[in-house]
Amino acid sequence: MERYAWKAKVKDGCLDEYIRRHDAIWPELKQLLKDAGICNYTIWNCGDELFGYYECEKGVAFAAKTQADSPIVDRWNEYMKDVMVMEMDPVTGAQPMLRQVFLME
């Protein structure tokens, strides 16, 4: 199973709103992520930094393409841009993938 990790920043004073929006994640977005083969998705926070991690049952490329082709993801990104800084990879249209440098299973 391939893994994907990303980082971003939450805007000053917006962490509670960021969390509230994820507590009420849209069912159609959740289903799209599942259809993309994404599982074990978690997001952590430290200060103004966000760190996300998920596993891709169908591979990172499939998960990235499914999200990039989705108007649901486009709507979610638009919805979230007032509470977080999103730097997107120009090739994938997703947050840049972090390079794995250690793994212990």
N, CA, C and O of each residue as an XYZ file, in Angstrom:
420
protein
N       0.845     -1.175      0.000
C       0.000      0.000      0.000
C       0.891      1.239      0.000
O       1.834      1.338      0.785
N       0.586      2.169     -0.877
C       1.351      3.408     -0.942
C       0.808      4.408      0.082
O      -0.370      4.381      0.439
N       1.692      5.281      0.539
C       1.338      6.286      1.537
C       1.508      7.676      0.942
O       2.309      7.882      0.030
N       0.748      8.621      1.467
C       0.823     10.007      1.008
C       0.816     10.907      2.239
O      -0.001     10.728      3.142
N       1.714     11.857      2.268
C       1.752     12.818      3.368
C       1.865     14.216      2.783
O       2.520     14.426      1.762
N       1.219     15.168      3.444
C       1.238     16.558      2.996
C       1.312     17.484      4.201
O       1.038     17.077      5.330
N       1.684     18.729      3.950
C       1.681     19.735      5.015
C       1.091     21.019      4.475
O       1.124     21.282      3.273
N       0.552     21.810      5.378
C      -0.040     23.103      5.034
C      -0.053     23.950      6.296
O       0.402     23.518      7.356
N      -0.572     25.144      6.171
C      -0.684     26.040      7.323
C      -2.124     26.484      7.473
O      -2.825     26.735      6.493
N      -2.544     26.575      8.716
C      -3.849     27.138      9.017
C      -3.631     28.632      9.275
O      -2.643     29.019      9.898
N      -4.547     29.460      8.801
C      -4.420     30.904      8.979
C      -4.639     31.281     10.442
O      -5.354     30.600     11.177
N      -4.006     32.385     10.845
C      -4.109     32.864     12.232
C      -5.558     32.950     12.686
O      -6.404     33.531     12.006
N      -5.830     32.363     13.843
C      -7.159     32.437     14.439
C      -8.202     31.536     13.791
O      -9.382     31.626     14.130
N      -7.792     30.665     12.860
C      -8.762     29.865     12.111
C      -8.748     28.374     12.456
O      -9.472     27.597     11.833
N      -7.945     27.964     13.430
C      -7.852     26.536     13.729
C      -9.188     25.948     14.172
O      -9.565     24.872     13.709
N      -9.898     26.620     15.043
C     -11.192     26.096     15.496
C     -12.159     25.920     14.333
O     -12.892     24.933     14.282
N     -12.168     26.863     13.404
C     -13.041     26.760     12.228
C     -12.586     25.625     11.311
O     -13.413     24.901     10.759
N     -11.279     25.473     11.152
C     -10.730     24.369     10.350
C     -11.216     23.026     10.913
O     -11.670     22.155     10.170
N     -11.111     22.880     12.217
C     -11.548     21.639     12.881
C     -13.057     21.460     12.733
O     -13.524     20.359     12.440
N     -13.821     22.533     12.935
C     -15.279     22.453     12.809
C     -15.682     21.966     11.419
O     -16.571     21.124     11.285
N     -15.033     22.492     10.396
C     -15.371     22.083      9.029
C     -15.038     20.612      8.785
O     -15.767     19.920      8.073
N     -13.956     20.139      9.365
C     -13.624     18.719      9.191
C     -14.534     17.819     10.024
O     -14.805     16.684      9.633
N     -15.002     18.308     11.153
C     -15.972     17.544     11.945
C     -17.276     17.356     11.176
O     -18.020     16.406     11.420
N     -17.545     18.272     10.243
C     -18.771     18.209      9.441
C     -18.441     17.967      7.965
O     -19.101     18.505      7.075
N     -17.415     17.156      7.719
C     -16.987     16.908      6.336
C     -18.174     16.433      5.499
O     -18.999     15.648      5.966
N     -18.250     16.904      4.288
C     -19.363     16.562      3.414
C     -19.373     15.066      3.118
O     -18.326     14.504      2.796
N     -20.512     14.414      3.216
C     -20.596     12.980      2.915
C     -20.117     12.647      1.502
O     -19.491     11.609      1.287
N     -20.409     13.526      0.537
C     -19.990     13.253     -0.834
C     -18.474     13.340     -0.993
O     -17.907     12.655     -1.844
N     -17.809     14.169     -0.190
C     -16.350     14.232     -0.219
C     -15.761     12.982      0.416
O     -14.808     12.399     -0.101
N     -16.331     12.580      1.530
C     -15.874     11.363      2.195
C     -15.993     10.162      1.249
O     -15.087      9.331      1.181
N     -17.103     10.073      0.526
C     -17.304      8.967     -0.418
C     -16.297      9.027     -1.565
O     -15.778      7.998     -1.995
N     -16.025     10.233     -2.055
C     -15.042     10.381     -3.126
C     -13.666      9.901     -2.677
O     -12.969      9.218     -3.427
N     -13.274     10.257     -1.456
C     -11.982      9.814     -0.936
C     -11.929      8.294     -0.840
O     -10.913      7.683     -1.170
N     -13.018      7.689     -0.391
C     -13.077      6.222     -0.328
C     -12.998      5.621     -1.730
O     -12.296      4.632     -1.942
N     -13.720      6.216     -2.691
C     -13.686      5.736     -4.071
C     -12.279      5.857     -4.664
O     -11.894      5.074     -5.533
N     -11.521      6.841     -4.189
C     -10.144      7.037     -4.651
C      -9.181      6.037     -4.011
O      -7.994      6.017     -4.335
N      -9.701      5.202     -3.095
C      -8.860      4.216     -2.422
C      -8.129      4.770     -1.220
O      -7.187      4.152     -0.723
N      -8.558      5.940     -0.743
C      -7.899      6.570      0.402
C      -8.484      6.027      1.697
O      -9.700      5.983      1.884
N      -7.590      5.615      2.582
C      -8.017      5.118      3.895
C      -6.996      5.555      4.941
O      -5.914      6.048      4.619
N      -7.371      5.361      6.189
C      -6.483      5.710      7.307
C      -5.993      7.157      7.183
O      -4.811      7.441      7.372
N      -6.917      8.062      6.864
C      -6.593      9.473      6.646
C      -6.626     10.189      7.992
O      -7.633     10.160      8.700
N      -5.526     10.823      8.330
C      -5.452     11.580      9.566
C      -4.777     12.923      9.299
O      -3.928     13.041      8.415
N      -5.167     13.926     10.071
C      -4.546     15.246      9.996
C      -4.155     15.653     11.416
O      -4.953     15.548     12.348
N      -2.922     16.114     11.564
C      -2.429     16.601     12.849
C      -2.158     18.092     12.757
O      -2.036     18.652     11.668
N      -2.065     18.728     13.928
C      -1.806     20.155     14.006
C      -0.770     20.442     15.073
O      -0.769     19.817     16.134
N       0.121     21.397     14.787
C       1.074     21.918     15.768
C       1.253     23.394     15.444
O       1.784     23.743     14.390
N       0.810     24.260     16.349
C       0.867     25.697     16.071
C       0.003     26.021     14.866
O      -1.190     25.717     14.841
N       0.622     26.646     13.859
C      -0.126     26.955     12.645
C       0.097     25.918     11.542
O      -0.363     26.102     10.416
N       0.793     24.841     11.860
C       1.100     23.818     10.858
C       0.106     22.666     10.908
O      -0.351     22.247     11.971
N      -0.209     22.174      9.716
C      -1.050     20.994      9.556
C      -0.215     19.921      8.876
O       0.595     20.219      7.997
N      -0.409     18.693      9.277
C       0.268     17.568      8.646
C      -0.772     16.489      8.384
O      -1.442     16.027      9.308
N      -0.905     16.092      7.137
C      -1.874     15.071      6.774
C      -1.194     13.820      6.263
O      -0.121     13.880      5.662
N      -1.826     12.686      6.508
C      -1.292     11.388      6.082
C      -2.454     10.488      5.704
O      -3.463     10.433      6.408
N      -2.307      9.779      4.583
C      -3.274      8.745      4.258
C      -2.615      7.627      3.465
O      -1.532      7.787      2.902
N      -3.293      6.506      3.438
C      -2.831      5.347      2.683
C      -3.701      5.205      1.447
O      -4.889      5.526      1.468
N      -3.097      4.721      0.373
C      -3.769      4.634     -0.922
C      -3.858      3.176     -1.361
O      -2.881      2.604     -1.845
N      -5.025      2.586     -1.191
C      -5.225      1.180     -1.556
C      -5.072      0.947     -3.056
O      -4.693     -0.144     -3.481
N      -5.366      1.969     -3.855
C      -5.291      1.833     -5.310
C      -4.086      2.576     -5.880
O      -3.970      2.739     -7.095
N      -3.193      3.026     -5.004
C      -1.993      3.749     -5.428
C      -2.157      5.255     -5.364
O      -3.261      5.786     -5.485
N      -1.040      5.928     -5.171
C      -1.020      7.381     -5.057
C      -1.496      8.030     -6.355
O      -2.262      8.992     -6.317
N      -1.054      7.518     -7.492
C      -1.425      8.119     -8.778
C      -2.939      8.074     -8.983
O      -3.528      9.056     -9.433
N      -3.574      6.946     -8.660
C      -5.026      6.829     -8.811
C      -5.746      7.793     -7.867
O      -6.694      8.469     -8.266
N      -5.290      7.850     -6.618
C      -5.909      8.749     -5.637
C      -5.777     10.202     -6.082
O      -6.729     10.976     -5.982
N      -4.590     10.571     -6.575
C      -4.364     11.949     -7.017
C      -5.244     12.293     -8.213
O      -5.840     13.369     -8.249
N      -5.335     11.396     -9.187
C      -6.140     11.653    -10.385
C      -7.626     11.751    -10.037
O      -8.329     12.626    -10.543
N      -8.099     10.855     -9.176
C      -9.499     10.881     -8.778
C      -9.847     12.211     -8.128
O     -10.896     12.790     -8.411
N      -8.976     12.692     -7.263
C      -9.218     13.977     -6.601
C      -9.098     15.145     -7.581
O      -9.912     16.068     -7.554
N      -8.088     15.102     -8.441
C      -7.868     16.203     -9.395
C      -9.029     16.352    -10.368
O      -9.330     17.460    -10.813
N      -9.685     15.239    -10.700
C     -10.790     15.258    -11.660
C     -12.141     15.564    -11.020
O     -13.158     15.597    -11.713
N     -12.163     15.786     -9.715
C     -13.437     15.907     -9.004
C     -13.865     17.346     -8.747
O     -13.109     18.121     -8.161
N     -15.071     17.711     -9.178
C     -15.600     19.033     -8.822
C     -15.894     19.150     -7.324
O     -15.937     20.257     -6.787
N     -16.096     18.021     -6.650
C     -16.321     18.035     -5.193
C     -15.064     18.530     -4.484
O     -15.140     19.356     -3.574
N     -13.914     18.022     -4.905
C     -12.643     18.459     -4.311
C     -12.405     19.929     -4.618
O     -11.934     20.672     -3.758
N     -12.726     20.357     -5.834
C     -12.586     21.774     -6.180
C     -13.433     22.648     -5.254
O     -12.971     23.684     -4.778
N     -14.674     22.225     -5.000
C     -15.556     22.972     -4.101
C     -14.999     23.002     -2.677
O     -15.033     24.043     -2.020
N     -14.483     21.855     -2.194
C     -13.911     21.778     -0.848
C     -12.701     22.709     -0.725
O     -12.566     23.430      0.264
N     -11.825     22.690     -1.731
C     -10.644     23.558     -1.699
C     -11.057     25.033     -1.662
O     -10.453     25.835     -0.950
N     -12.065     25.374     -2.416
C     -12.581     26.747     -2.408
C     -13.148     27.097     -1.019
O     -12.926     28.193     -0.504
N     -13.869     26.161     -0.439
C     -14.464     26.324      0.886
C     -13.398     26.510      1.968
O     -13.610     27.248      2.929
N     -12.254     25.841      1.812
C     -11.222     25.855      2.846
C     -10.200     26.973      2.696
O      -9.439     27.231      3.629
N     -10.160     27.640      1.555
C      -9.071     28.591      1.321
C      -9.101     29.814      2.229
O      -8.094     30.514      2.337
N     -10.219     30.089      2.883
C     -10.237     31.222      3.800
C      -9.702     30.867      5.191
O      -9.495     31.760      6.012
N      -9.475     29.583      5.467
C      -8.962     29.188      6.783
C      -7.574     28.550      6.720
O      -6.947     28.325      7.755
N      -7.095     28.259      5.515
C      -5.776     27.648      5.422
C      -5.035     28.128      4.186
O      -5.639     28.558      3.203
N      -3.717     28.044      4.256
C      -2.864     28.373      3.121
C      -2.618     27.072      2.372
O      -2.046     26.131      2.920
N      -3.052     27.024      1.122
C      -2.889     25.812      0.325
C      -1.944     26.092     -0.837
O      -2.282     26.828     -1.764
N      -0.778     25.508     -0.774
C       0.160     25.576     -1.891
C      -0.001     24.289     -2.670
O       0.230     23.200     -2.143
N      -0.398     24.416     -3.927
C      -0.697     23.237     -4.727
C       0.427     22.938     -5.720
O       1.052     23.843     -6.273
N       0.662     21.653     -5.925
C       1.617     21.199     -6.926
C       1.008     21.487     -8.300
O      -0.111     21.055     -8.576
N       1.722     22.206     -9.163
C       1.144     22.553    -10.462
C       0.898     21.342    -11.370
O       0.071     21.409    -12.280
N       1.598     20.259    -11.131
C       1.424     19.058    -11.954
C       0.210     18.250    -11.514
O      -0.605     17.851    -12.346
N       0.085     18.003    -10.194
C      -0.993     17.145     -9.693
C      -2.226     17.926     -9.257
O      -3.319     17.363     -9.186
N      -2.068     19.214     -8.964
C      -3.184     19.994     -8.455
C      -3.484     19.702     -6.997
O      -4.485     20.181     -6.464
N      -2.628     18.921     -6.339
C      -2.794     18.571     -4.930
C      -1.684     19.223     -4.118
O      -0.734     19.783     -4.666
N      -1.824     19.137     -2.807
C      -0.745     19.632     -1.967
C       0.498     18.788     -2.247
O       0.392     17.571     -2.401
N       1.676     19.418     -2.315
C       2.884     18.668     -2.638
C       3.110     17.506     -1.671
O       2.973     17.646     -0.456
N       3.455     16.375     -2.240
C       3.703     15.159     -1.461
C       5.038     15.287     -0.730
O       6.041     15.689     -1.319
N       5.039     14.944      0.542
C       6.272     14.927      1.312
C       7.061     13.665      0.983
O       6.475     12.627      0.678
N       8.374     13.749      1.044
C       9.237     12.599      0.775
C       9.400     11.787      2.056
O       9.764     12.330      3.099
N       9.132     10.504      1.974
C       9.311      9.618      3.126
C      10.807      9.365      3.316
O      11.514      9.014      2.372
N      11.276      9.550      4.552
C      12.702      9.319      4.825
C      12.918      8.234      5.878
O      14.059      7.849      6.132
N      11.852      7.739      6.490
C      11.975      6.668      7.471
C      10.647      5.960      7.594
O       9.591      6.589      7.525
N      10.696      4.637      7.778
C       9.506      3.843      7.995
C       9.869      2.683      8.915
O      10.849      1.977      8.679
N       9.077      2.494      9.958
C       9.213      1.334     10.820
C       7.855      0.656     10.883
O       6.883      1.265     11.330
N       7.772     -0.575     10.452
C       6.503     -1.303     10.507
C       6.573     -2.388     11.557
O       5.601     -3.116     11.758
